[in-house]
Amino acid sequence: MAIPLEKITSLQNPRVKQLVKLRERRDRDEAGLFLVEGYREVRRALEKSIRLHELYFCPDWFLGENEAALLDQAKQSGAQLFELSKDAFAKCSYRDRPDGLLAVAPQWKNSLADLNVAGVADPGRTEPGSATPATKHPFLLVVEAIEKPGNLGTILRSADAAGVDGVIVCDAVTDIFNPNVVRSSTGVLFSVPVVVADSTTVHAFLVEKGVRMVATTPDTPNVYTKVDLRGPLAIIMGSEQYGLSEFWLKESNLLVRIPMAGQADSLNVAMATIITLFEAVRQRNG
């Protein structure tokens, strides 16, 4: 692999300054770019054919995860490669413990029309008493006004594990391209379709497509394991501090709760999302 001859060592280098600026949402949005830091995250971006503009690396921080092959792959895909000194990379890194890889990628925008909400034949299952393939109904996750990037990233990671067809972020507070979202999602941001839209538009879309909306709240007698979570489904989760808005509590088809046996009256939103998603998975695979 041909390594660039010039190593960037100055902390005042314009490229170093630009990487630092991309930590801020306003600068990311103005440039239409965002940061992808970490071996696993960069690898997953390349696996999903995300065209990285630039890839910065520092061998002093490498952890021995076959970084040379990843650098070759990035270069072949069209990324410009730049080597940074250890101090320069530390200044640009968003992590307490960098692993020596930091990429710059273009932002994108999905629309509701990009989501798969049409039932499709599932060759792995058949209708009871029939040789006809069963229909795989759309399975969506809607999250409203999530505030913490780490929670949003963990929710994306959980949605990927549960096999959802898409995540809809309503009335976004956290930027989906925040470095902490990318990091806590472990790069799943590149594989799960994510749409950002306002709640009224999303609700109208789900109604039009015949997707049943099941919202979570502690203020209902319906336990989440005792309701039917099969068929076309969107699970609706609220913000960390306030839960779901009155709009979703009123407009959803069904309210469910997770029973709490101890003194705590609520769960972390990411944990509550995991629990609810995998109950739906259990029922839908039954």
FIVEXGU-655111 format. One record per atom (N, C-alpha, C): residue in one letter; x, y, z. Coordinates in pm, whole numbers, padded with zeros to 5 digits, always signed. Example, Ala and Ser with C-alpha at 12.3 -4.5 7.8 and 13.67 -1.06 7.14 Angstrom:
FIVEXGU-655111
A+01319-00569+00780 A+01230-00450+00780 A+01320-00330+00780 S+01285-00225+00708 S+01367-00106+00714 S+01290+00003+00787 
//
This chain:
FIVEXGU-655111
M+00085-00119+00000 M+00000+00000+00000 M+00088+00124+00000 A+00058+00218-00088 A+00135+00341-00095 A+00086+00437+00013 I+00170+00464+00112 I+00136+00555+00221 I+00176+00696+00181 P+00094+00796+00204 P+00133+00933+00174 P+00267+00968+00241 L+00353+01037+00167 L+00486+01067+00217 L+00482+01169+00329 E+00388+01261+00322 E+00383+01369+00421 E+00292+01331+00536 K+00347+01339+00657 K+00267+01315+00776 K+00225+01451+00835 I+00098+01463+00870 I+00050+01587+00930 I+00082+01583+01079 T+00164+01679+01122 T+00206+01682+01262 T+00158+01807+01335 S+00134+01914+01261 S+00095+02040+01324 S-00050+02038+01370 L-00072+02082+01493 L-00208+02091+01544 L-00285+02207+01482 Q-00212+02294+01411 Q-00274+02409+01344 Q-00300+02382+01196 N-00272+02260+01151 N-00295+02226+01011 N-00444+02244+00978 P-00476+02300+00860 P-00617+02324+00825 P-00703+02197+00827 R-00644+02084+00791 R-00721+01959+00793 R-00753+01917+00937 V-00659+01937+01025 V-00683+01906+01166 V-00793+01997+01221 K-00786+02123+01188 K-00888+02218+01234 K-01027+02182+01180 Q-01032+02138+01053 Q-01160+02102+00994 Q-01219+01978+01062 L-01135+01881+01096 L-01183+01762+01166 L-01241+01799+01302 V-01177+01890+01371 V-01227+01933+01502 V-01360+02005+01485 K-01372+02088+01381 K-01497+02161+01358 K-01614+02067+01331 L-01588+01953+01268 L-01696+01861+01233 L-01757+01791+01355 R-01703+01818+01474 R-01770+01770+01595 R-01899+01847+01621 E-01909+01968+01566 E-02023+02054+01591 E-02130+02038+01483 R-02255+02033+01526 R-02364+02009+01432 R-02372+02115+01323 R-02360+02240+01360 R-02372+02346+01261 R-02267+02330+01151 D-02144+02299+01191 D-02037+02282+01092 D-02059+02157+01009 R-02111+02049+01070 R-02141+01929+00993 R-02247+01958+00887 D-02352+02026+00929 D-02461+02052+00837 D-02419+02146+00724 E-02337+02246+00757 E-02290+02338+00654 E-02204+02267+00550 A-02122+02174+00598 A-02032+02101+00507 A-02101+01981+00443 G-02212+01934+00501 G-02276+01814+00452 G-02194+01690+00478 L-02113+01694+00584 L-02020+01585+00616 L-02037+01544+00762 F-01979+01429+00798 F-01974+01388+00937 F-01856+01294+00958 L-01824+01270+01086 L-01708+01190+01123 L-01747+01045+01150 V-01662+00955+01105 V-01678+00812+01133 V-01548+00766+01197 E-01550+00743+01328 E-01427+00708+01398 E-01432+00564+01448 G-01322+00494+01426 G-01308+00359+01478 G-01300+00254+01369 Y-01225+00147+01397 Y-01205+00040+01299 Y-01338-00023+01258 R-01418-00062+01355 R-01544-00130+01324 R-01639-00039+01247 E-01646+00086+01287 E-01737+00180+01223 E-01695+00207+01079 V-01564+00229+01057 V-01514+00253+00921 V-01536+00130+00834 R-01509+00012+00890 R-01528-00112+00814 R-01674-00129+00772 R-01766-00101+00862 R-01907-00116+00829 R-01953-00013+00727 A-01897+00106+00733 A-01929+00207+00632 A-01885+00159+00494 L-01765+00104+00485 L-01716+00054+00357 L-01796-00066+00310 E-01836-00152+00403 E-01917-00270+00366 E-02050-00228+00305 K-02104-00115+00349 K-02232-00067+00298 K-02214+00035+00186 S-02095+00039+00129 S-02064+00123+00013 S-02083+00272+00040 I-02058+00313+00166 I-02052+00456+00196 I-01920+00509+00140 R-01928+00608+00054 R-01806+00658-00011 R-01738+00759+00081 L-01635+00714+00149 L-01561+00802+00238 L-01481+00903+00157 H-01489+01030+00196 H-01410+01132+00128 H-01263+01124+00169 E-01240+01112+00300 E-01104+01111+00353 E-01095+01009+00465 L-00975+00952+00482 L-00950+00863+00594 L-00816+00901+00657 Y-00821+00940+00783 Y-00702+00980+00858 Y-00662+00864+00948 F-00533+00837+00954 F-00487+00723+01033 F-00360+00758+01110 C-00340+00685+01218 C-00220+00704+01300 C-00177+00566+01352 P-00072+00507+01295 P-00028+00373+01339 P+00005+00365+01487 D+00043+00477+01549 D+00076+00474+01693 D-00045+00436+01778 W-00166+00455+01724 W-00287+00423+01798 W-00350+00290+01758 F-00295+00225+01655 F-00356+00102+01604 F-00362-00006+01711 L-00468-00088+01703 L-00488-00197+01799 L-00460-00333+01738 G-00413-00334+01613 G-00379-00461+01548 G-00498-00535+01494 E-00593-00463+01433 E-00714-00527+01378 E-00711-00527+01225 N-00595-00554+01168 N-00580-00560+01022 N-00609-00425+00958 E-00553-00320+01018 E-00577-00184+00969 E-00524-00162+00827 A-00411-00227+00793 A-00353-00207+00660 A-00451-00247+00551 A-00519-00358+00570 A-00617-00404+00470 A-00733-00304+00460 L-00773-00248+00573 L-00883-00151+00572 L-00841-00023+00500 L-00718+00020+00521 L-00668+00137+00452 L-00666+00113+00301 D-00623-00005+00260 D-00624-00040+00118 D-00765-00036+00061 Q-00859-00093+00136 Q-00997-00097+00090 Q-01053+00045+00076 A-01023+00130+00173 A-01071+00269+00167 A-01012+00343+00048 K-00884+00321+00025 K-00818+00388-00087 K-00877+00342-00220 Q-00900+00212-00233 Q-00957+00159-00357 Q-01098+00210-00381 S-01168+00244-00273 S-01305+00294-00288 S-01308+00444-00321 G-01191+00508-00320 G-01183+00648-00358 G-01151+00746-00248 A-01128+00698-00127 A-01097+00788-00015 A-00954+00839-00025 Q-00933+00964+00012 Q-00798+01018+00026 Q-00744+00978+00163 L-00618+00932+00166 L-00558+00889+00292 L-00458+00992+00342 F-00463+01018+00474 F-00370+01112+00537 F-00322+01052+00667 E-00191+01056+00689 E-00136+01008+00815 E-00122+01125+00911 L-00162+01105+01036 L-00149+01205+01139 L-00049+01159+01245 S+00019+01254+01306 S+00103+01221+01421 S+00012+01182+01537 K+00072+01124+01641 K-00008+01080+01755 K-00080+01198+01821 D-00010+01309+01836 D-00072+01426+01900 D-00181+01487+01813 A-00157+01492+01681 A-00257+01548+01591 A-00382+01462+01589 F-00364+01330+01590 F-00481+01241+01590 F-00558+01255+01721 A-00486+01266+01832 A-00552+01280+01962 A-00637+01406+01967 K-00592+01512+01901 K-00670+01636+01899 K-00799+01619+01819 C-00793+01542+01712 C-00909+01524+01625 C-01007+01420+01678 S-00955+01325+01754 S-01037+01211+01797 S-01147+01254+01892 Y-01261+01184+01881 Y-01374+01208+01969 Y-01373+01111+02087 R-01280+01019+02087 R-01279+00911+02185 R-01172+00929+02290 D-01198+00874+02408 D-01097+00874+02513 D-00981+00781+02477 R-01013+00671+02409 R-00911+00574+02368 R-00921+00552+02217 P-00855+00636+02139 P-00864+00623+01992 P-00801+00491+01945 D-00844+00448+01826 D-00778+00332+01766 D-00712+00365+01633 G-00694+00497+01607 G-00610+00539+01496 G-00677+00550+01361 L-00810+00546+01356 L-00881+00557+01228 L-00996+00656+01242 L-01000+00753+01151 L-01102+00857+01155 L-01134+00898+01012 A-01258+00877+00970 A-01297+00906+00833 A-01395+01023+00827 V-01403+01083+00710 V-01501+01188+00681 V-01592+01135+00571 A-01722+01135+00598 A-01820+01079+00505 A-01929+01181+00474 P-01996+01165+00360 P-02106+01257+00326 P-02234+01221+00401 Q-02306+01322+00443 Q-02438+01300+00502 Q-02535+01258+00392 W-02644+01193+00432 W-02749+01158+00338 W-02884+01183+00405 K-02989+01174+00328 K-03122+01196+00382 K-03219+01096+00321 N-03277+01013+00407 N-03381+00919+00363 N-03518+00983+00383 S-03614+00942+00300 S-03752+00987+00316 S-03839+00870+00359 L-03960+00900+00403 L-04052+00793+00441 L-04080+00700+00323 A-04076+00755+00203 A-04101+00674+00083 A-03993+00569+00062 D-03877+00588+00125 D-03767+00492+00110 D-03784+00368+00197 L-03877+00373+00292 L-03895+00261+00383 L-03975+00149+00318 N-03942+00026+00356 N-04015-00090+00305 N-04136-00116+00395 V-04252-00070+00353 V-04373-00092+00432 V-04474-00177+00357 A-04429-00240+00249 A-04517-00331+00175 A-04489-00473+00220 G-04593-00549+00249 G-04574-00688+00287 G-04510-00765+00173 V-04411-00848+00204 V-04343-00927+00102 V-04345-01073+00144 A-04338-01163+00045 A-04335-01306+00074 A-04208-01341+00147 D-04221-01418+00253 D-04106-01463+00331 D-04082-01610+00299 P-03977-01640+00217 P-03955-01778+00175 P-03920-01871+00290 G-03885-01815+00404 G-03847-01898+00517 G-03965-01947+00599 R-04086-01898+00571 R-04203-01936+00649 R-04320-01962+00555 T-04414-02041+00599 T-04535-02067+00521 T-04657-02043+00608 E-04768-02013+00542 E-04893-01996+00614 E-04935-02132+00673 P-04992-02133+00794 P-05036-02260+00854 P-05129-02338+00762 G-05098-02467+00742 G-05180-02553+00659 G-05172-02525+00512 S-05068-02451+00470 S-05058-02413+00329 S-04913-02417+00286 A-04894-02436+00156 A-04758-02428+00101 A-04723-02287+00058 T-04815-02195+00077 T-04793-02056+00036 T-04701-01985+00134 P-04596-01916+00083 P-04507-01843+00174 P-04583-01740+00256 A-04547-01730+00383 A-04609-01630+00470 A-04565-01490+00430 T-04643-01391+00469 T-04608-01253+00440 T-04527-01194+00554 K-04417-01131+00517 K-04337-01059+00616 K-04394-00918+00627 H-04459-00890+00738 H-04521-00759+00756 H-04416-00656+00797 P-04439-00529+00760 P-04343-00425+00798 P-04333-00412+00950 F-04212-00388+00994 F-04179-00379+01137 F-04093-00254+01154 L-04151-00149+01213 L-04085-00020+01222 L-04070+00022+01368 L-03972+00107+01391 L-03952+00169+01522 L-03957+00320+01505 V-04041+00385+01586 V-04051+00531+01585 V-04005+00582+01721 V-03910+00675+01722 V-03863+00734+01847 V-03883+00885+01839 E-03934+00941+01949 E-03970+01083+01950 E-03876+01162+02041 A-03813+01264+01984 A-03736+01363+02060 A-03632+01301+02154 I-03559+01202+02107 I-03451+01144+02187 I-03342+01248+02204 E-03298+01268+02328 E-03206+01378+02357 E-03059+01336+02357 K-03029+01216+02407 K-02890+01177+02427 K-02838+01096+02309 P-02726+01141+02248 P-02672+01068+02133 P-02642+00921+02163 G-02591+00893+02284 G-02561+00755+02320 G-02686+00669+02319 N-02798+00723+02366 N-02924+00648+02364 N-02970+00622+02222 L-02961+00724+02137 L-03006+00707+01998 L-02920+00603+01927 G-02789+00608+01950 G-02702+00509+01887 G-02732+00368+01934 T-02756+00352+02065 T-02790+00220+02118 T-02923+00172+02064 I-03018+00262+02047 I-03148+00226+01990 I-03130+00177+01847 L-03046+00243+01769 L-03021+00199+01631 L-02958+00060+01630 R-02866+00038+01720 R-02799-00092+01729 R-02901-00201+01765 S-02991-00171+01856 S-03094-00267+01897 S-03192-00293+01783 A-03227-00187+01710 A-03319-00202+01598 A-03260-00293+01491 D-03132-00278+01467 D-03064-00365+01371 D-03069-00510+01417 A-03041-00532+01546 A-03042-00668+01600 A-03181-00730+01592 A-03285-00648+01607 A-03422-00699+01603 A-03475-00716+01461 G-03399-00666+01363 G-03440-00683+01224 G-03550-00591+01179 V-03556-00470+01236 V-03661-00377+01193 V-03636-00332+01049 D-03743-00289+00985 D-03732-00243+00846 D-03693-00096+00837 G-03695-00026+00950 G-03654+00113+00948 G-03678+00178+01083 V-03600+00283+01110 V-03617+00363+01231 V-03656+00504+01188 I-03764+00555+01247 I-03809+00691+01217 I-03785+00777+01341 V-03706+00880+01324 V-03675+00973+01433 V-03766+01094+01418 C-03861+01106+01511 C-03958+01216+01504 C-03912+01335+01587 D-03933+01454+01532 D-03904+01578+01605 D-03765+01570+01668 A-03666+01548+01582 A-03531+01516+01627 A-03471+01626+01714 V-03417+01586+01827 V-03338+01673+01913 V-03190+01645+01889 T-03156+01519+01879 T-03018+01477+01854 T-02995+01455+01705 D-02888+01507+01654 D-02846+01489+01516 D-02803+01343+01496 I-02859+01276+01395 I-02823+01135+01374 I-02678+01119+01330 F-02613+01227+01288 F-02473+01220+01247 F-02378+01267+01357 N-02430+01284+01477 N-02346+01315+01592 N-02242+01203+01609 P-02115+01234+01633 P-02013+01129+01649 P-02048+01025+01753 N-02117+01066+01860 N-02155+00969+01963 N-02266+00875+01917 V-02350+00922+01826 V-02451+00833+01768 V-02382+00727+01683 V-02289+00771+01599 V-02215+00678+01513 V-02141+00576+01598 R-02077+00624+01704 R-01997+00536+01789 R-02084+00436+01864 S-02190+00483+01931 S-02271+00393+02011 S-02355+00299+01926 S-02376+00335+01799 S-02446+00244+01708 S-02351+00140+01651 T-02221+00154+01678 T-02113+00068+01624 T-02120+00059+01472 G-02162+00168+01409 G-02167+00171+01263 G-02295+00117+01203 V-02390+00078+01287 V-02518+00026+01237 V-02598+00136+01165 L-02565+00262+01192 L-02626+00373+01121 L-02621+00351+00970 F-02520+00279+00923 F-02502+00257+00779 F-02588+00144+00725 S-02646+00063+00811 S-02720-00054+00763 S-02870-00048+00790 V-02913+00030+00889 V-03056+00043+00919 V-03109+00170+00853 P-03214+00160+00771 P-03272+00282+00714 P-03324+00374+00825 V-03276+00498+00827 V-03316+00595+00929 V-03377+00716+00860 V-03496+00754+00904 V-03566+00869+00848 V-03592+00970+00960 V-03571+01096+00931 V-03602+01203+01025 V-03722+01281+00971 A-03828+01294+01051 A-03948+01363+01006 A-04026+01412+01128 D-04127+01497+01103 D-04209+01546+01214 D-04320+01445+01244 S-04371+01450+01365 S-04466+01349+01413 S-04594+01344+01331 T-04650+01459+01294 T-04777+01458+01220 T-04759+01392+01082 T-04647+01418+01016 T-04621+01357+00886 T-04604+01206+00900 V-04532+01165+01005 V-04510+01022+01027 V-04641+00952+01058 H-04722+01012+01142 H-04851+00951+01177 H-04937+00933+01052 A-04945+01035+00969 A-05025+01025+00847 A-04971+00915+00756 F-04842+00902+00749 F-04779+00798+00666 F-04815+00659+00716 L-04809+00638+00847 L-04838+00507+00904 L-04986+00471+00887 V-05073+00570+00904 V-05216+00547+00883 V-05242+00508+00737 E-05182+00582+00646 E-05200+00555+00503 E-05154+00414+00466 K-05046+00368+00527 K-04989+00237+00494 K-05050+00123+00575 G-05142+00155+00664 G-05208+00051+00742 G-05117-00013+00846 V-05026+00064+00901 V-04934+00014+01003 V-04989+00049+01141 R-05008-00053+01224 R-05062-00031+01358 R-04956+00030+01449 M-04995+00131+01526 M-04902+00203+01612 M-04922+00162+01758 V-04818+00107+01818 V-04823+00064+01957 V-04725+00152+02036 A-04779+00232+02126 A-04698+00329+02200 A-04675+00282+02343 T-04559+00315+02397 T-04524+00274+02534 T-04544+00389+02632 T-04604+00355+02747 T-04627+00452+02854 T-04654+00374+02982 P-04617+00428+03098 P-04650+00358+03222 P-04798+00370+03261 D-04869+00459+03193 D-05007+00490+03232 D-05108+00413+03148 T-05102+00281+03155 T-05199+00197+03085 T-05203+00061+03155 P-05315-00008+03155 P-05320-00141+03215 P-05264-00250+03122 N-05238-00218+02995 N-05198-00318+02897 N-05049-00352+02910 V-05018-00474+02951 V-04879-00519+02961 V-04829-00559+02824 Y-04708-00519+02790 Y-04656-00537+02654 Y-04650-00682+02609 T-04636-00777+02701 T-04631-00918+02664 T-04769-00978+02642 K-04874-00905+02678 K-05009-00958+02671 K-05087-00905+02551 V-05022-00829+02465 V-05090-00774+02348 V-05028-00833+02222 D-05099-00825+02113 D-05055-00881+01985 D-04962-00782+01914 L-04839-00822+01896 L-04741-00736+01829 L-04701-00791+01692 R-04792-00871+01634 R-04767-00922+01500 R-04831-00830+01396 G-04817-00864+01270 G-04875-00784+01163 G-04796-00656+01139 P-04844-00570+01050 P-04777-00442+01023 P-04771-00360+01152 L-04651-00326+01196 L-04635-00270+01331 L-04531-00159+01335 A-04564-00054+01410 A-04466+00049+01446 A-04470+00064+01597 I-04357+00040+01661 I-04345+00062+01805 I-04301+00206+01827 I-04371+00277+01915 I-04345+00420+01938 I-04284+00439+02076 M-04166+00500+02081 M-04095+00524+02207 M-04074+00674+02226 G-04084+00719+02352 G-04073+00861+02383 G-03936+00903+02433 S-03925+01030+02466 S-03797+01087+02508 S-03761+01044+02649 E-03633+01065+02684 E-03582+01022+02814 E-03653+01091+02930 Q-03673+01221+02918 Q-03723+01298+03032 Q-03876+01301+03039 Y-03940+01314+02924 Y-04084+01339+02925 Y-04168+01223+02872 G-04105+01121+02817 G-04183+01014+02756 G-04248+01062+02628 L-04357+00995+02590 L-04424+01032+02466 L-04510+01157+02484 S-04523+01231+02375 S-04607+01350+02375 S-04754+01310+02375 E-04839+01406+02409 E-04983+01382+02406 E-05030+01342+02266 F-04962+01394+02165 F-05001+01359+02028 F-04995+01209+02006 W-04880+01146+02039 W-04867+01003+02014 W-04951+00921+02110 L-04965+00966+02233 L-05049+00893+02327 L-05195+00891+02280 K-05237+00997+02215 K-05375+01006+02167 K-05395+00936+02033 E-05297+00948+01945 E-05316+00903+01808 E-05271+00759+01782 S-05200+00698+01876 S-05157+00559+01856 S-05276+00465+01871 N-05266+00348+01811 N-05374+00250+01816 N-05385+00180+01950 L-05271+00165+02019 L-05270+00090+02144 L-05157+00140+02233 L-05183+00147+02364 L-05080+00183+02462 L-05041+00058+02540 V-04910+00043+02565 V-04862-00072+02643 V-04761-00023+02745 R-04742-00105+02849 R-04643-00071+02950 R-04555-00192+02980 I-04436-00161+03032 I-04345-00263+03083 I-04362-00265+03234 P-04405-00375+03295 P-04428-00375+03440 P-04298-00353+03517 M-04305-00278+03624 M-04190-00246+03707 M-04213-00301+03847 A-04125-00389+03892 A-04143-00455+04022 A-04074-00383+04137 G-03975-00300+04105 G-03898-00233+04210 G-03945-00091+04235 Q-03856-00010+04292 Q-03890+00128+04324 Q-03883+00219+04203 A-03798+00185+04105 A-03786+00268+03986 A-03918+00268+03910 D-03957+00385+03861 D-04084+00394+03789 D-04065+00398+03638 S-03939+00390+03592 S-03915+00391+03448 S-03779+00331+03418 L-03761+00293+03290 L-03634+00239+03243 L-03569+00340+03150 N-03438+00326+03134 N-03369+00401+03029 N-03438+00372+02896 V-03455+00475+02812 V-03532+00458+02689 V-03470+00354+02596 A-03337+00347+02593 A-03274+00247+02507 A-03304+00106+02557 M-03301+00087+02691 M-03331-00045+02746 M-03477-00082+02724 A-03566+00015+02743 A-03709-00011+02721 A-03736-00046+02575 T-03663+00018+02486 T-03678-00012+02343 T-03636-00155+02313 I-03523-00197+02368 I-03475-00333+02346 I-03579-00435+02394 I-03630-00414+02514 I-03726-00508+02572 I-03851-00520+02484 T-03903-00406+02441 T-04027-00407+02362 T-04003-00464+02223 L-03892-00427+02160 L-03862-00479+02027 L-03852-00631+02027 F-03784-00686+02127 F-03761-00830+02124 F-03882-00911+02169 E-03976-00848+02239 E-04105-00915+02260 E-04178-00925+02126 A-04171-00818+02048 A-04232-00823+01915 A-04165-00928+01828 V-04032-00936+01835 V-03958-01037+01759 V-04003-01177+01800 R-04016-01200+01931 R-04059-01331+01980 R-04194-01370+01924 Q-04288-01276+01928 Q-04422-01305+01876 Q-04422-01325+01725 R-04346-01242+01655 R-04349-01245+01509 R-04278-01369+01454 N-04186-01423+01531 N-04116-01545+01488 N-04184-01671+01539 G-04291-01654+01618 G-04354-01768+01681 G-04427-01859+01584 
//
